[in-house]
Structure formats: C-alpha cells, structure tokens
C-alpha cells in the first residue's frame, strides 16, 4: 500500500489526439499520459492491461463521448 500521495501513480490514457493545449500539457506534467488515440479498442485495451493498473475510470462520459466499447473489453 502506498505510504502517501507522493507514491501514488496515476497513468492517464488519452483517447483523443494531443492538441498541444494547456490542459493536455498540464496533465502531461502531472502524470504519465499514454496516447492511445490511434489504436483500436482491442489494441487500447491490451495496452491498458499491460500497464498493470487496477482501477480505470472513463472521464469522457462527462463530455458526452464515452468509451463503452473500450471499457467492455
């Protein structure tokens, strides 16, 4: 178990292309961003699984563009 917030690893998986904007830059500074925008749902699911994460949240659902096909794999 992590001993504090500094030990918490937060990988982000970008399903949209990098626009170089300030939000994407801020996210890249704060966490590891995995660009999976060009992958099929199956390839993206494999990449996500290979990172060994235990919990995955789809934040795009709040923007009206969900990733149900990806999360169902």
C-alpha positions, 0 to 999 in steps of 0.5 A, a space after each residue: 500500500 502506498 505510504 502517501 500521495 507522493 507514491 501514488 501513480 496515476 497513468 492517464 490514457 488519452 483517447 483523443 489526439 494531443 492538441 498541444 493545449 494547456 490542459 493536455 500539457 498540464 496533465 502531461 506534467 502531472 502524470 504519465 499520459 499514454 496516447 492511445 488515440 490511434 489504436 483500436 479498442 482491442 489494441 487500447 485495451 491490451 495496452 491498458 492491461 499491460 500497464 498493470 493498473 487496477 482501477 480505470 475510470 472513463 472521464 469522457 462520459 462527462 463530455 458526452 463521448 464515452 468509451 463503452 466499447 473500450 471499457 467492455 473489453 
